[in-house]
């Protein structure tokens, strides 16, 4: 990730530092492996864990008061709490929650443009109900709030979540466990599904038939190949331009391939994946699938957060990054290519645009008071960026 900050956003390598936290593991096989390098103890949780993290993060901020911290790969049982504890106290964000949410929101913004369906009429089924999926829904909610007259409750009702036990509802039999062990799901648990309804199921085909969502998004990592021919065809029969985001990584865990999504929808699908797929030939055209990669977001978001001098990474700054990424793809080009993301080989220019938008939003939020009089944020961004290309030496004659 830090190498991508260097390559994608122009951070100087000496300005980055990877820190790995080891608080034990509950994997007995690892603890018994004589080559295991980590702590051979059960994973610490509860008050002891949070006290330890408070000490670690406090020490980091004491050493570098303006440091940006990116939380990466924290498990569902602590990631939301960690973010909530520190998001308003220091410059930090969680890439799995907020970065994923922003990059998928960007793709969704462009997918809505292609779908020929008004934003207020869209609905989404998430296959997977972990931190990434909830983060995506949180980010999408902001666009619904901004672009429609829907109430907060009506916005939440645009989302359906499927976990390992089926559609997440408040009456499927494990509500107490959800509230205790997965409180991040509570806001999106359905309250309008009867206990004996056929929708009280983990069968995606039944849900696609019954709910007719405009988009299905896979983020579970446990549903490889789960977007079957029947599901894709049903989804395509419901809508002229069905939206399918098969985002689980790597490709072996993807819910479907780009080729399957395109062929089974007769070429009408608006598709994005989490891992790269080869271009697909269909009806004499070559379609290059879009990839919803967090690399589009976190380098530019991080660069803008640092350069703005902001004390926090606000939700509006993240939203500004998502919108800037969506705007990077010209609509006419998008209609021709069906690709809702720009080429990754343009990442430096993408990061410039995102960082500039993030800085401008920080000023609007009143978070960049030291730099509120800056007129040309793009120049500030470009001047800061480290260039890792070798330059041919010039020898004076």
C-alpha positions as a Markdown table, in Angstrom:
| # | Residue | x | y | z |
|---|---|---|---|---|
| 1 | Unk | 0.0 | 0.0 | 0.0 |
| 2 | Unk | 2.8 | 2.4 | 0.8 |
| 3 | Unk | 4.5 | 1.7 | -2.5 |
| 4 | Unk | 1.2 | 2.6 | -4.1 |
| 5 | Unk | 1.2 | 5.9 | -2.2 |
| 6 | Unk | 4.7 | 6.6 | -3.7 |
| 7 | Unk | 3.9 | 5.4 | -7.3 |
| 8 | Unk | 0.3 | 6.7 | -7.4 |
| 9 | Unk | 0.3 | 9.9 | -5.4 |
| 10 | Unk | 4.0 | 11.0 | -5.3 |
| 11 | Unk | 4.7 | 10.6 | -1.6 |
| 12 | Unk | 8.4 | 10.5 | -1.0 |
| 13 | Unk | 9.3 | 6.9 | 0.1 |
| 14 | Unk | 11.0 | 8.4 | 3.2 |
| 15 | Unk | 7.7 | 9.9 | 4.3 |
| 16 | Unk | 6.0 | 6.5 | 4.6 |
| 17 | Unk | 6.2 | 3.9 | 7.4 |
| 18 | Unk | 4.5 | 0.5 | 7.6 |
| 19 | Unk | 3.4 | -0.6 | 11.1 |
| 20 | Unk | 2.1 | -4.1 | 11.8 |
| 21 | Unk | 0.2 | -4.8 | 15.0 |
| 22 | Unk | 0.5 | -8.3 | 16.5 |
| 23 | Unk | -1.9 | -9.0 | 19.3 |
| 24 | Unk | -1.8 | -12.8 | 18.9 |
| 25 | Unk | -3.9 | -15.2 | 16.8 |
| 26 | Unk | -6.8 | -17.6 | 17.5 |
| 27 | Unk | -5.5 | -19.9 | 14.7 |
| 28 | Unk | -4.2 | -23.0 | 16.6 |
| 29 | Unk | -2.4 | -24.3 | 13.6 |
| 30 | Unk | -0.3 | -21.1 | 13.3 |
| 31 | Unk | 0.5 | -21.1 | 17.0 |
| 32 | Unk | 1.7 | -24.7 | 16.8 |
| 33 | Unk | 3.8 | -24.0 | 13.7 |
| 34 | Unk | 7.4 | -23.8 | 14.7 |
| 35 | Unk | 8.1 | -21.4 | 11.9 |
| 36 | Unk | 5.4 | -19.0 | 13.0 |
| 37 | Unk | 6.9 | -15.6 | 13.7 |
| 38 | Unk | 4.0 | -13.9 | 15.5 |
| 39 | Unk | 2.9 | -14.0 | 19.2 |
| 40 | Unk | 2.0 | -17.5 | 20.2 |
| 41 | Unk | -1.1 | -16.5 | 22.3 |
| 42 | Unk | -4.8 | -16.1 | 21.7 |
| 43 | Unk | -5.7 | -12.8 | 20.1 |
| 44 | Unk | -6.2 | -10.0 | 22.6 |
| 45 | Unk | -9.6 | -8.2 | 22.5 |
| 46 | Unk | -11.7 | -6.0 | 24.7 |
| 47 | Unk | -10.4 | -3.3 | 27.0 |
| 48 | Unk | -6.8 | -4.5 | 26.8 |
| 49 | Unk | -6.8 | -4.3 | 23.0 |
| 50 | Unk | -8.2 | -0.8 | 22.9 |
| 51 | Unk | -5.8 | 0.4 | 25.7 |
| 52 | Unk | -2.9 | -0.9 | 23.6 |
| 53 | Unk | -4.1 | 0.7 | 20.4 |
| 54 | Unk | -4.6 | 4.0 | 22.3 |
| 55 | Unk | -1.0 | 3.8 | 23.4 |
| 56 | Unk | 0.3 | 3.0 | 19.9 |
| 57 | Unk | -1.7 | 5.7 | 18.1 |
| 58 | Unk | -0.8 | 8.2 | 20.8 |
| 59 | Unk | 2.9 | 7.5 | 20.4 |
| 60 | Unk | 2.6 | 7.9 | 16.6 |
| 61 | Unk | 0.8 | 11.2 | 16.8 |
| 62 | Unk | 3.2 | 12.4 | 19.5 |
| 63 | Unk | 6.2 | 11.7 | 17.2 |
| 64 | Unk | 4.5 | 13.0 | 14.1 |
| 65 | Unk | 1.6 | 15.4 | 15.0 |
| 66 | Unk | 0.5 | 15.8 | 11.3 |
| 67 | Unk | 0.7 | 12.1 | 10.4 |
| 68 | Unk | -1.9 | 10.4 | 8.3 |
| 69 | Unk | -2.8 | 6.9 | 9.5 |
| 70 | Unk | -4.5 | 4.4 | 7.2 |
| 71 | Unk | -6.1 | 1.5 | 8.9 |
| 72 | Unk | -5.8 | -1.6 | 6.8 |
| 73 | Unk | -7.2 | -5.2 | 7.1 |
| 74 | Unk | -8.7 | -4.9 | 10.6 |
| 75 | Unk | -11.3 | -7.6 | 11.3 |
| 76 | Unk | -15.0 | -6.7 | 11.5 |
| 77 | Unk | -15.2 | -7.0 | 15.3 |
| 78 | Unk | -12.8 | -4.0 | 15.8 |
| 79 | Unk | -12.6 | -2.0 | 12.6 |
| 80 | Unk | -15.7 | 0.1 | 13.1 |
| 81 | Unk | -14.9 | 0.8 | 16.7 |
| 82 | Unk | -11.4 | 1.8 | 15.9 |
| 83 | Unk | -12.5 | 4.2 | 13.2 |
| 84 | Unk | -15.3 | 5.7 | 15.4 |
| 85 | Unk | -12.8 | 6.2 | 18.3 |
| 86 | Unk | -10.2 | 8.1 | 16.3 |
| 87 | Unk | -11.8 | 9.6 | 13.1 |
| 88 | Unk | -12.5 | 12.9 | 14.9 |
| 89 | Unk | -9.3 | 12.9 | 16.9 |
| 90 | Unk | -6.6 | 12.4 | 14.3 |
| 91 | Unk | -6.0 | 12.4 | 10.6 |
| 92 | Unk | -7.0 | 8.8 | 9.8 |
| 93 | Unk | -9.3 | 6.6 | 7.6 |
| 94 | Unk | -10.0 | 3.0 | 7.1 |
| 95 | Unk | -9.4 | 1.9 | 3.6 |
| 96 | Unk | -11.5 | -1.3 | 3.8 |
| 97 | Unk | -14.5 | 0.7 | 4.9 |
| 98 | Unk | -14.1 | 4.2 | 3.5 |
| 99 | Unk | -11.7 | 3.6 | 0.6 |
| 100 | Unk | -13.7 | 0.7 | -0.7 |
| 101 | Unk | -16.9 | 2.6 | -0.2 |
| 102 | Unk | -15.6 | 5.6 | -2.1 |
| 103 | Unk | -14.3 | 3.7 | -5.1 |
| 104 | Unk | -17.5 | 1.7 | -5.5 |
| 105 | Unk | -19.6 | 4.8 | -5.0 |
| 106 | Unk | -17.7 | 6.4 | -7.9 |
| 107 | Unk | -18.5 | 3.4 | -10.1 |
| 108 | Unk | -22.1 | 3.5 | -9.0 |
| 109 | Unk | -22.4 | 7.2 | -9.8 |
| 110 | Unk | -21.3 | 6.4 | -13.4 |
| 111 | Unk | -23.4 | 3.3 | -13.6 |
| 112 | Unk | -26.5 | 5.3 | -12.7 |
| 113 | Unk | -25.7 | 7.7 | -15.6 |
| 114 | Unk | -25.7 | 4.7 | -18.0 |
| 115 | Unk | -28.6 | 2.9 | -16.5 |
| 116 | Unk | -31.4 | 5.2 | -17.7 |
| 117 | Unk | -33.0 | 4.9 | -14.3 |
| 118 | Unk | -33.4 | 7.9 | -11.9 |
| 119 | Unk | -31.2 | 7.6 | -8.8 |
| 120 | Unk | -34.2 | 7.5 | -6.5 |
| 121 | Unk | -35.5 | 4.3 | -8.2 |
| 122 | Unk | -32.3 | 2.4 | -7.7 |
| 123 | Unk | -31.9 | -0.4 | -5.2 |
| 124 | Unk | -28.9 | -2.6 | -4.3 |
| 125 | Unk | -28.5 | -6.2 | -3.1 |
| 126 | Unk | -25.1 | -6.7 | -1.3 |
| 127 | Unk | -23.8 | -10.3 | -1.2 |
| 128 | Unk | -21.7 | -10.0 | 1.9 |
| 129 | Unk | -22.4 | -7.9 | 5.0 |
| 130 | Unk | -18.9 | -7.1 | 6.3 |
| 131 | Unk | -17.1 | -3.9 | 6.7 |
| 132 | Unk | -16.5 | -3.4 | 3.0 |
| 133 | Unk | -20.2 | -3.8 | 2.1 |
| 134 | Unk | -21.5 | -1.6 | 4.9 |
| 135 | Unk | -18.9 | 1.0 | 4.0 |
| 136 | Unk | -20.1 | 1.0 | 0.4 |
| 137 | Unk | -23.7 | 1.4 | 1.6 |
| 138 | Unk | -22.7 | 4.2 | 3.9 |
| 139 | Unk | -21.0 | 6.1 | 1.0 |
| 140 | Unk | -23.9 | 5.4 | -1.4 |
| 141 | Unk | -26.4 | 6.8 | 1.2 |
| 142 | Unk | -24.8 | 10.2 | 0.8 |
| 143 | Unk | -25.5 | 10.3 | -2.9 |
| 144 | Unk | -29.1 | 9.3 | -2.3 |
| 145 | Unk | -29.4 | 12.0 | 0.4 |
| 146 | Unk | -27.8 | 14.6 | -1.9 |
| 147 | Unk | -29.5 | 13.7 | -5.2 |
| 148 | Unk | -33.1 | 12.7 | -4.1 |
| 149 | Unk | -35.8 | 13.8 | -1.7 |
| 150 | Unk | -35.8 | 10.4 | 0.1 |
| 151 | Unk | -35.8 | 10.3 | 3.9 |
| 152 | Unk | -32.9 | 8.6 | 5.8 |
| 153 | Unk | -35.2 | 5.6 | 6.4 |
| 154 | Unk | -36.2 | 5.4 | 2.7 |
| 155 | Unk | -32.6 | 5.6 | 1.7 |
| 156 | Unk | -31.7 | 2.6 | 4.0 |
| 157 | Unk | -34.6 | 0.7 | 2.4 |
| 158 | Unk | -32.8 | 0.9 | -0.9 |
| 159 | Unk | -30.2 | -1.6 | 0.4 |
| 160 | Unk | -30.5 | -5.3 | 1.1 |
| 161 | Unk | -27.7 | -7.4 | 2.7 |
| 162 | Unk | -27.1 | -11.1 | 2.4 |
| 163 | Unk | -24.7 | -12.8 | 4.9 |
| 164 | Unk | -23.9 | -16.4 | 5.5 |
| 165 | Unk | -27.4 | -17.0 | 7.0 |
| 166 | Unk | -29.4 | -15.2 | 4.3 |
| 167 | Unk | -31.1 | -11.8 | 4.0 |
| 168 | Unk | -30.3 | -9.7 | 7.0 |
| 169 | Unk | -33.6 | -9.0 | 8.8 |
| 170 | Unk | -34.6 | -8.2 | 12.3 |
| 171 | Unk | -36.8 | -11.4 | 12.6 |
| 172 | Unk | -34.8 | -14.2 | 11.1 |
| 173 | Unk | -33.9 | -15.8 | 14.4 |
| 174 | Unk | -30.5 | -14.4 | 15.2 |
| 175 | Unk | -31.3 | -10.7 | 15.9 |
| 176 | Unk | -29.8 | -10.8 | 19.4 |
| 177 | Unk | -26.5 | -12.1 | 18.0 |
| 178 | Unk | -26.4 | -9.5 | 15.2 |
| 179 | Unk | -26.9 | -6.7 | 17.8 |
| 180 | Unk | -24.2 | -8.1 | 20.0 |
| 181 | Unk | -21.6 | -9.3 | 17.6 |
| 182 | Unk | -22.3 | -7.4 | 14.3 |
| 183 | Unk | -23.8 | -4.1 | 15.3 |
| 184 | Unk | -22.7 | -2.5 | 12.1 |
| 185 | Unk | -25.4 | -4.5 | 10.3 |
| 186 | Unk | -28.2 | -3.2 | 12.5 |
| 187 | Unk | -28.9 | 0.0 | 10.5 |
| 188 | Unk | -29.4 | -2.0 | 7.3 |
| 189 | Unk | -31.4 | -4.9 | 8.7 |
| 190 | Unk | -34.7 | -5.2 | 7.0 |
| 191 | Unk | -37.8 | -4.6 | 9.2 |
| 192 | Unk | -40.3 | -5.0 | 6.4 |
| 193 | Unk | -39.8 | -8.7 | 5.6 |
| 194 | Unk | -42.3 | -11.1 | 7.2 |
| 195 | Unk | -40.8 | -14.0 | 9.1 |
| 196 | Unk | -42.4 | -16.6 | 6.7 |
| 197 | Unk | -41.7 | -14.6 | 3.5 |
| 198 | Unk | -40.0 | -16.4 | 0.6 |
| 199 | Unk | -37.5 | -13.5 | 0.7 |
| 200 | Unk | -36.3 | -14.8 | 4.1 |
| 201 | Unk | -33.6 | -16.8 | 2.3 |
| 202 | Unk | -30.0 | -17.0 | 1.2 |
| 203 | Unk | -31.0 | -17.9 | -2.3 |
| 204 | Unk | -29.9 | -15.0 | -4.5 |
| 205 | Unk | -32.0 | -16.0 | -7.5 |
| 206 | Unk | -35.1 | -15.8 | -5.4 |
| 207 | Unk | -34.1 | -12.4 | -4.1 |
| 208 | Unk | -33.3 | -11.1 | -7.6 |
| 209 | Unk | -36.7 | -12.3 | -8.8 |
| 210 | Unk | -38.6 | -10.9 | -5.9 |
| 211 | Unk | -36.8 | -7.6 | -5.2 |
| 212 | Unk | -35.7 | -6.7 | -8.7 |
| 213 | Unk | -32.7 | -4.7 | -7.5 |
| 214 | Unk | -31.1 | -2.5 | -10.1 |
| 215 | Unk | -27.6 | -3.5 | -8.9 |
| 216 | Unk | -26.1 | -6.6 | -7.3 |
| 217 | Unk | -22.8 | -6.2 | -5.6 |
| 218 | Unk | -20.6 | -9.1 | -4.4 |
| 219 | Unk | -18.2 | -8.4 | -1.5 |
| 220 | Unk | -18.2 | -11.5 | 0.6 |
| 221 | Unk | -15.1 | -13.3 | -0.6 |
| 222 | Unk | -17.1 | -16.5 | 0.0 |
| 223 | Unk | -19.4 | -16.6 | -3.1 |
| 224 | Unk | -17.0 | -17.6 | -5.9 |
| 225 | Unk | -19.1 | -18.1 | -9.1 |
| 226 | Unk | -22.3 | -17.4 | -7.2 |
| 227 | Unk | -23.5 | -14.9 | -9.8 |
| 228 | Unk | -24.7 | -17.8 | -12.0 |
| 229 | Unk | -26.0 | -17.8 | -15.5 |
| 230 | Unk | -29.6 | -17.9 | -14.2 |
| 231 | Unk | -29.1 | -15.0 | -11.8 |
| 232 | Unk | -27.5 | -12.8 | -14.4 |
| 233 | Unk | -30.2 | -13.6 | -17.0 |
| 234 | Unk | -32.9 | -12.9 | -14.4 |
| 235 | Unk | -31.2 | -9.6 | -13.5 |
| 236 | Unk | -30.9 | -8.7 | -17.2 |
| 237 | Unk | -34.6 | -9.5 | -17.7 |
| 238 | Unk | -35.6 | -7.1 | -14.9 |
| 239 | Unk | -33.6 | -4.1 | -16.3 |
| 240 | Unk | -32.4 | -2.9 | -19.7 |
| 241 | Unk | -28.9 | -2.1 | -18.2 |
| 242 | Unk | -28.3 | -4.3 | -15.2 |
| 243 | Unk | -25.5 | -3.3 | -12.8 |
| 244 | Unk | -23.2 | -6.1 | -11.6 |
| 245 | Unk | -20.2 | -5.5 | -9.4 |
| 246 | Unk | -18.3 | -8.7 | -8.7 |
| 247 | Unk | -15.7 | -7.3 | -6.3 |
| 248 | Unk | -14.3 | -10.2 | -4.3 |
| 249 | Unk | -10.6 | -10.7 | -4.7 |
| 250 | Unk | -8.7 | -12.5 | -6.2 |
| 251 | Unk | -10.2 | -13.6 | -9.5 |
| 252 | Unk | -10.6 | -17.2 | -8.1 |
| 253 | Unk | -13.1 | -15.7 | -5.5 |
| 254 | Unk | -14.9 | -13.4 | -8.0 |
| 255 | Unk | -18.7 | -13.9 | -8.0 |
| 256 | Unk | -18.6 | -14.1 | -11.8 |
| 257 | Unk | -16.2 | -13.3 | -14.7 |
| 258 | Unk | -16.5 | -10.3 | -17.0 |
| 259 | Unk | -17.2 | -12.7 | -19.9 |
| 260 | Unk | -20.0 | -14.4 | -18.0 |
| 261 | Unk | -21.6 | -11.1 | -17.0 |
| 262 | Unk | -21.4 | -9.7 | -20.6 |
| 263 | Unk | -22.5 | -12.9 | -22.4 |
| 264 | Unk | -25.4 | -13.8 | -20.1 |
| 265 | Unk | -26.8 | -10.2 | -20.1 |
| 266 | Unk | -26.5 | -10.1 | -24.0 |
| 267 | Unk | -23.9 | -7.3 | -23.6 |
| 268 | Unk | -26.1 | -4.9 | -21.7 |
| 269 | Unk | -24.5 | -5.2 | -18.3 |
| 270 | Unk | -22.7 | -2.4 | -16.5 |
| 271 | Unk | -19.9 | -4.3 | -14.9 |
| 272 | Unk | -17.0 | -3.8 | -12.6 |
| 273 | Unk | -14.8 | -6.3 | -10.8 |
| 274 | Unk | -12.4 | -6.3 | -7.9 |
| 275 | Unk | -9.7 | -8.1 | -9.8 |
| 276 | Unk | -8.6 | -7.4 | -13.4 |
| 277 | Unk | -10.2 | -9.4 | -16.2 |
| 278 | Unk | -9.0 | -9.6 | -19.8 |
| 279 | Unk | -11.0 | -7.7 | -22.5 |
| 280 | Unk | -14.1 | -9.5 | -23.7 |
| 281 | Unk | -15.1 | -9.8 | -27.4 |
| 282 | Unk | -18.9 | -9.7 | -27.9 |
| 283 | Unk | -20.9 | -9.0 | -31.0 |
| 284 | Unk | -17.9 | -7.7 | -32.9 |
| 285 | Unk | -16.9 | -5.3 | -30.1 |
| 286 | Unk | -14.1 | -5.6 | -27.6 |
| 287 | Unk | -15.2 | -4.6 | -24.1 |
| 288 | Unk | -12.6 | -3.8 | -21.5 |
| 289 | Unk | -14.1 | -4.4 | -18.0 |
| 290 | Unk | -13.7 | -1.8 | -15.3 |
| 291 | Unk | -12.0 | -2.6 | -12.1 |
| 292 | Unk | -13.2 | -1.1 | -8.8 |
| 293 | Unk | -9.7 | -1.0 | -7.2 |
| 294 | Unk | -9.1 | 1.0 | -4.0 |
| 295 | Unk | -5.9 | 2.3 | -5.6 |
| 296 | Unk | -8.0 | 4.8 | -7.5 |
| 297 | Unk | -9.0 | 6.5 | -4.2 |
| 298 | Unk | -6.5 | 6.1 | -1.3 |
| 299 | Unk | -3.4 | 7.7 | -2.8 |
| 300 | Unk | -5.2 | 10.9 | -3.9 |
| 301 | Unk | -7.3 | 11.0 | -0.7 |
| 302 | Unk | -4.2 | 10.6 | 1.4 |
| 303 | Unk | -2.3 | 13.2 | -0.5 |
| 304 | Unk | -5.1 | 15.8 | -0.3 |
| 305 | Unk | -5.6 | 15.1 | 3.4 |
| 306 | Unk | -2.0 | 15.7 | 4.2 |
| 307 | Unk | -1.5 | 18.8 | 2.0 |
| 308 | Unk | -4.7 | 20.5 | 3.1 |
| 309 | Unk | -3.4 | 20.5 | 6.7 |
| 310 | Unk | -6.7 | 19.1 | 7.9 |
| 311 | Unk | -6.8 | 17.6 | 11.4 |
| 312 | Unk | -9.3 | 14.9 | 10.3 |
| 313 | Unk | -10.4 | 13.1 | 7.1 |
| 314 | Unk | -14.0 | 14.2 | 6.9 |
| 315 | Unk | -16.8 | 12.3 | 5.2 |
| 316 | Unk | -17.2 | 15.2 | 2.8 |
| 317 | Unk | -13.5 | 14.9 | 1.8 |
| 318 | Unk | -14.0 | 11.2 | 1.0 |
| 319 | Unk | -17.2 | 12.0 | -1.0 |
| 320 | Unk | -15.3 | 14.7 | -2.9 |
| 321 | Unk | -12.7 | 12.1 | -3.8 |
| 322 | Unk | -15.4 | 9.7 | -5.1 |
| 323 | Unk | -17.0 | 12.4 | -7.2 |
| 324 | Unk | -13.7 | 13.5 | -8.6 |
| 325 | Unk | -12.9 | 9.9 | -9.7 |
| 326 | Unk | -16.4 | 9.6 | -11.3 |
| 327 | Unk | -15.9 | 12.8 | -13.2 |
| 328 | Unk | -12.5 | 11.7 | -14.5 |
| 329 | Unk | -14.3 | 9.5 | -17.1 |
| 330 | Unk | -16.0 | 11.6 | -19.8 |
| 331 | Unk | -19.6 | 10.5 | -20.1 |
| 332 | Unk | -19.5 | 10.2 | -23.9 |
| 333 | Unk | -16.4 | 7.9 | -23.7 |
| 334 | Unk | -18.1 | 5.9 | -21.0 |
| 335 | Unk | -21.2 | 5.3 | -23.1 |
| 336 | Unk | -19.0 | 4.0 | -25.9 |
| 337 | Unk | -16.7 | 1.8 | -23.8 |
| 338 | Unk | -19.1 | 0.8 | -21.0 |
| 339 | Unk | -16.2 | 1.2 | -18.7 |
| 340 | Unk | -17.1 | 3.2 | -15.6 |
| 341 | Unk | -13.5 | 3.6 | -14.4 |
| 342 | Unk | -10.5 | 5.3 | -16.0 |
| 343 | Unk | -7.4 | 3.4 | -17.0 |
| 344 | Unk | -5.1 | 2.7 | -14.0 |
| 345 | Unk | -2.1 | 3.8 | -16.0 |
| 346 | Unk | -3.4 | 7.4 | -15.5 |
| 347 | Unk | -3.2 | 7.0 | -11.7 |
| 348 | Unk | -0.9 | 10.0 | -11.2 |
| 349 | Unk | -3.2 | 12.4 | -13.0 |
| 350 | Unk | -6.2 | 10.8 | -11.2 |
| 351 | Unk | -4.4 | 11.4 | -7.9 |
| 352 | Unk | -3.8 | 15.0 | -8.8 |
| 353 | Unk | -7.5 | 15.6 | -9.5 |
| 354 | Unk | -8.6 | 13.7 | -6.3 |
| 355 | Unk | -6.1 | 15.4 | -4.1 |
| 356 | Unk | -7.1 | 18.8 | -5.5 |
| 357 | Unk | -10.8 | 18.1 | -4.8 |
| 358 | Unk | -10.0 | 16.9 | -1.3 |
| 359 | Unk | -8.0 | 20.0 | -0.4 |
| 360 | Unk | -10.8 | 22.2 | -1.8 |
| 361 | Unk | -13.4 | 20.3 | 0.3 |
| 362 | Unk | -11.2 | 20.6 | 3.4 |
| 363 | Unk | -11.2 | 24.4 | 2.9 |
| 364 | Unk | -15.0 | 24.4 | 2.5 |
| 365 | Unk | -15.3 | 22.3 | 5.7 |
| 366 | Unk | -13.2 | 24.8 | 7.6 |
| 367 | Unk | -10.6 | 22.1 | 8.3 |
| 368 | Unk | -7.7 | 23.8 | 6.3 |
| 369 | Unk | -7.5 | 27.1 | 8.1 |
| 370 | Unk | -3.8 | 27.5 | 7.6 |
| 371 | Unk | -4.2 | 27.3 | 3.9 |
| 372 | Unk | -7.7 | 28.8 | 3.3 |
| 373 | Unk | -6.2 | 31.5 | 1.0 |
| 374 | Unk | -4.6 | 29.1 | -1.4 |
| 375 | Unk | -5.8 | 29.9 | -4.9 |
| 376 | Unk | -4.3 | 27.1 | -7.0 |
| 377 | Unk | -4.5 | 23.8 | -5.1 |
| 378 | Unk | -3.6 | 21.8 | -8.2 |
| 379 | Unk | -0.2 | 23.6 | -8.4 |
| 380 | Unk | 0.3 | 22.8 | -4.7 |
| 381 | Unk | -0.4 | 19.2 | -5.3 |
| 382 | Unk | 1.9 | 18.9 | -8.4 |
| 383 | Unk | 4.7 | 20.7 | -6.7 |
| 384 | Unk | 4.7 | 18.3 | -3.8 |
| 385 | Unk | 4.6 | 15.1 | -5.8 |
| 386 | Unk | 7.8 | 13.0 | -5.8 |
| 387 | Unk | 8.9 | 11.9 | -9.2 |
| 388 | Unk | 10.4 | 8.4 | -9.2 |
| 389 | Unk | 11.6 | 8.5 | -12.8 |
| 390 | Unk | 15.3 | 8.4 | -13.5 |
| 391 | Unk | 16.6 | 11.5 | -15.3 |
| 392 | Unk | 19.4 | 11.2 | -17.9 |
| 393 | Unk | 22.4 | 13.2 | -16.5 |
| 394 | Unk | 23.5 | 16.2 | -18.5 |
| 395 | Unk | 27.2 | 16.5 | -19.0 |
| 396 | Unk | 28.4 | 20.0 | -19.7 |
| 397 | Unk | 31.0 | 20.3 | -22.4 |
